[in-house]
Amino acid sequence: KVNQIGSVTESMQACKLAQSN
């Protein structure tokens, strides 16, 4: 589902932000 893909994208971005911090 599109929503599922969106959730994955958000998770990826969250991980990148966490690593940046």
CHARMM internal coordinates of N, CA and C (Angstrom, degrees):
IC EDIT
DIST 1 N 1 CA 1.4659
DIST 1 CA 1 C 1.5302
ANGL 1 N 1 CA 1 C 110.11
DIST 1 C 2 N 1.3302
ANGL 1 CA 1 C 2 N 115.82
DIHE 1 N 1 CA 1 C 2 N 152.81
DIST 2 N 2 CA 1.4684
ANGL 1 C 2 N 2 CA 120.20
DIHE 1 CA 1 C 2 N 2 CA -179.38
DIST 2 CA 2 C 1.5230
ANGL 2 N 2 CA 2 C 109.90
DIHE 1 C 2 N 2 CA 2 C -60.22
DIST 2 C 3 N 1.3417
ANGL 2 CA 2 C 3 N 116.44
DIHE 2 N 2 CA 2 C 3 N -42.17
DIST 3 N 3 CA 1.4682
ANGL 2 C 3 N 3 CA 120.00
DIHE 2 CA 2 C 3 N 3 CA -179.24
DIST 3 CA 3 C 1.5183
ANGL 3 N 3 CA 3 C 110.38
DIHE 2 C 3 N 3 CA 3 C -59.21
DIST 3 C 4 N 1.3384
ANGL 3 CA 3 C 4 N 116.04
DIHE 3 N 3 CA 3 C 4 N -40.37
DIST 4 N 4 CA 1.4709
ANGL 3 C 4 N 4 CA 120.02
DIHE 3 CA 3 C 4 N 4 CA -178.66
DIST 4 CA 4 C 1.5224
ANGL 4 N 4 CA 4 C 109.47
DIHE 3 C 4 N 4 CA 4 C -61.72
DIST 4 C 5 N 1.3426
ANGL 4 CA 4 C 5 N 116.68
DIHE 4 N 4 CA 4 C 5 N -44.87
DIST 5 N 5 CA 1.4665
ANGL 4 C 5 N 5 CA 120.90
DIHE 4 CA 4 C 5 N 5 CA -179.80
DIST 5 CA 5 C 1.5285
ANGL 5 N 5 CA 5 C 109.19
DIHE 4 C 5 N 5 CA 5 C -61.46
DIST 5 C 6 N 1.3216
ANGL 5 CA 5 C 6 N 116.81
DIHE 5 N 5 CA 5 C 6 N -40.88
DIST 6 N 6 CA 1.4593
ANGL 5 C 6 N 6 CA 121.13
DIHE 5 CA 5 C 6 N 6 CA 179.68
DIST 6 CA 6 C 1.5152
ANGL 6 N 6 CA 6 C 110.62
DIHE 5 C 6 N 6 CA 6 C -61.14
DIST 6 C 7 N 1.3373
ANGL 6 CA 6 C 7 N 115.74
DIHE 6 N 6 CA 6 C 7 N -40.83
DIST 7 N 7 CA 1.4708
ANGL 6 C 7 N 7 CA 119.97
DIHE 6 CA 6 C 7 N 7 CA -179.55
DIST 7 CA 7 C 1.5216
ANGL 7 N 7 CA 7 C 109.88
DIHE 6 C 7 N 7 CA 7 C -62.67
DIST 7 C 8 N 1.3232
ANGL 7 CA 7 C 8 N 116.25
DIHE 7 N 7 CA 7 C 8 N -42.24
DIST 8 N 8 CA 1.4699
ANGL 7 C 8 N 8 CA 120.38
DIHE 7 CA 7 C 8 N 8 CA -179.98
DIST 8 CA 8 C 1.5193
ANGL 8 N 8 CA 8 C 109.41
DIHE 7 C 8 N 8 CA 8 C -62.07
DIST 8 C 9 N 1.3308
ANGL 8 CA 8 C 9 N 116.44
DIHE 8 N 8 CA 8 C 9 N -43.98
DIST 9 N 9 CA 1.4669
ANGL 8 C 9 N 9 CA 120.30
DIHE 8 CA 8 C 9 N 9 CA -179.68
DIST 9 CA 9 C 1.5246
ANGL 9 N 9 CA 9 C 110.07
DIHE 8 C 9 N 9 CA 9 C -60.36
DIST 9 C 10 N 1.3346
ANGL 9 CA 9 C 10 N 116.47
DIHE 9 N 9 CA 9 C 10 N -44.23
DIST 10 N 10 CA 1.4661
ANGL 9 C 10 N 10 CA 119.79
DIHE 9 CA 9 C 10 N 10 CA -179.86
DIST 10 CA 10 C 1.5239
ANGL 10 N 10 CA 10 C 109.99
DIHE 9 C 10 N 10 CA 10 C -62.72
DIST 10 C 11 N 1.3259
ANGL 10 CA 10 C 11 N 116.20
DIHE 10 N 10 CA 10 C 11 N -40.57
DIST 11 N 11 CA 1.4728
ANGL 10 C 11 N 11 CA 120.54
DIHE 10 CA 10 C 11 N 11 CA 179.89
DIST 11 CA 11 C 1.5200
ANGL 11 N 11 CA 11 C 109.55
DIHE 10 C 11 N 11 CA 11 C -62.00
DIST 11 C 12 N 1.3368
ANGL 11 CA 11 C 12 N 116.48
DIHE 11 N 11 CA 11 C 12 N -43.00
DIST 12 N 12 CA 1.4718
ANGL 11 C 12 N 12 CA 120.94
DIHE 11 CA 11 C 12 N 12 CA 179.95
DIST 12 CA 12 C 1.5256
ANGL 12 N 12 CA 12 C 109.17
DIHE 11 C 12 N 12 CA 12 C -60.35
DIST 12 C 13 N 1.3379
ANGL 12 CA 12 C 13 N 116.69
DIHE 12 N 12 CA 12 C 13 N -46.32
DIST 13 N 13 CA 1.4583
ANGL 12 C 13 N 13 CA 120.58
DIHE 12 CA 12 C 13 N 13 CA -178.89
DIST 13 CA 13 C 1.5212
ANGL 13 N 13 CA 13 C 110.01
DIHE 12 C 13 N 13 CA 13 C -64.00
DIST 13 C 14 N 1.3400
ANGL 13 CA 13 C 14 N 116.80
DIHE 13 N 13 CA 13 C 14 N -39.95
DIST 14 N 14 CA 1.4675
ANGL 13 C 14 N 14 CA 120.72
DIHE 13 CA 13 C 14 N 14 CA -179.60
DIST 14 CA 14 C 1.5211
ANGL 14 N 14 CA 14 C 109.44
DIHE 13 C 14 N 14 CA 14 C -61.68
DIST 14 C 15 N 1.3274
ANGL 14 CA 14 C 15 N 116.91
DIHE 14 N 14 CA 14 C 15 N -42.15
DIST 15 N 15 CA 1.4754
ANGL 14 C 15 N 15 CA 120.78
DIHE 14 CA 14 C 15 N 15 CA 179.83
DIST 15 CA 15 C 1.5224
ANGL 15 N 15 CA 15 C 109.77
DIHE 14 C 15 N 15 CA 15 C -62.98
DIST 15 C 16 N 1.3272
ANGL 15 CA 15 C 16 N 116.48
DIHE 15 N 15 CA 15 C 16 N -43.04
DIST 16 N 16 CA 1.4653
ANGL 15 C 16 N 16 CA 120.13
DIHE 15 CA 15 C 16 N 16 CA -178.97
DIST 16 CA 16 C 1.5203
ANGL 16 N 16 CA 16 C 109.66
DIHE 15 C 16 N 16 CA 16 C -63.31
DIST 16 C 17 N 1.3465
ANGL 16 CA 16 C 17 N 116.72
DIHE 16 N 16 CA 16 C 17 N -41.91
DIST 17 N 17 CA 1.4621
ANGL 16 C 17 N 17 CA 120.19
DIHE 16 CA 16 C 17 N 17 CA 179.57
DIST 17 CA 17 C 1.5209
ANGL 17 N 17 CA 17 C 109.53
DIHE 16 C 17 N 17 CA 17 C -63.77
DIST 17 C 18 N 1.3215
ANGL 17 CA 17 C 18 N 117.02
DIHE 17 N 17 CA 17 C 18 N -42.40
DIST 18 N 18 CA 1.4673
ANGL 17 C 18 N 18 CA 121.12
DIHE 17 CA 17 C 18 N 18 CA -179.17
DIST 18 CA 18 C 1.5244
ANGL 18 N 18 CA 18 C 109.61
DIHE 17 C 18 N 18 CA 18 C -61.79
DIST 18 C 19 N 1.3295
ANGL 18 CA 18 C 19 N 116.77
DIHE 18 N 18 CA 18 C 19 N -42.11
DIST 19 N 19 CA 1.4668
ANGL 18 C 19 N 19 CA 120.27
DIHE 18 CA 18 C 19 N 19 CA -179.65
DIST 19 CA 19 C 1.5310
ANGL 19 N 19 CA 19 C 109.85
DIHE 18 C 19 N 19 CA 19 C -67.45
DIST 19 C 20 N 1.3281
ANGL 19 CA 19 C 20 N 116.91
DIHE 19 N 19 CA 19 C 20 N -36.73
DIST 20 N 20 CA 1.4658
ANGL 19 C 20 N 20 CA 120.33
DIHE 19 CA 19 C 20 N 20 CA -179.60
DIST 20 CA 20 C 1.5222
ANGL 20 N 20 CA 20 C 109.40
DIHE 19 C 20 N 20 CA 20 C -62.86
DIST 20 C 21 N 1.3377
ANGL 20 CA 20 C 21 N 115.73
DIHE 20 N 20 CA 20 C 21 N -42.55
DIST 21 N 21 CA 1.4616
ANGL 20 C 21 N 21 CA 119.94
DIHE 20 CA 20 C 21 N 21 CA -179.74
DIST 21 CA 21 C 1.5207
ANGL 21 N 21 CA 21 C 108.52
DIHE 20 C 21 N 21 CA 21 C -74.25
END
COOR INIT
IC SEED 1 N 1 CA 1 C
IC BUILD
